[in-house]
Amino acid sequence: MGSLALLAWLLTMIDSAAAGRAYAAYGGVYIAASLAWLWLAEGVRPDRWDVTGVAVALTGSAIILAGPR
């Protein structure tokens, strides 16, 4: 709950025109963190499809953040 509150607070500090992009990019990080939790806390090792999905999500996040405007 603390990290979600921190995220909400940090999103309020971003220029409102870019807040949507920051939130979209956060989605990729959230997916990666969820699979890390699955592996570290629950002991279920992600399969190749999980890893591929995370790679696609993080690539999408990078494109959203670094794309020329």
N, C-alpha and C positions, 0 to 999 in steps of 0.2 A: 504494500500500500504506500509505503514511503517513496519508492521509486516512481510510482505512478503520480503521486502528488508532486514530486520533483519535476517530472516531465511536464505536467500541466503548468507548473510555475515557469519553467523554462520557455514553454511555448508562448506565454504571455509577454516575454521579453523580446520576441522576434517581431520584426516589422510585419504588420498585418497582411501585406501583399505577399509575403514569403511564408507565412505560417502554414498554409496548406501544403506547400512543398516540404517543409520541415516535418510535418505530420506524416506525409506520404513516405518520406525517407525513413522515418522511425519505424514504419511497418516492416521493412526489411530487417532492421535490427531486432525488432520484437520476435520475428520468426526465428532468427538465429539464436536468440536467447532462450526461446521456448525449447528448441531442440537441444541446446546445451543443458537445460534443466532436465529434460527427458533422460539424457545420458548420465549426467552427474548425480542427480538426486534420485531418479527413479530406476537407474541401472539398465535402461533400455537403450541399446546402441542404435543410433540412426542408420538406416540403410542407404544405399546409393541414391535412391530416389529422394530421400530426405535431404541429403547433401547437395544433390543437383538443384532441388527447389530452393534451398538456402542460397546457393550460388546465384541463381537467377534473380532472387529477391534482392540480394545485396548489390548485384550488378544494376538492377533497376534503380535502387536507391542512389547509387553513385551517379547514374545518368541524370536522375532528377536533380541532384545537388550540384553536379559539375557542368551540366549542359550550358552551352553559351546562350546568353540572353541579350 
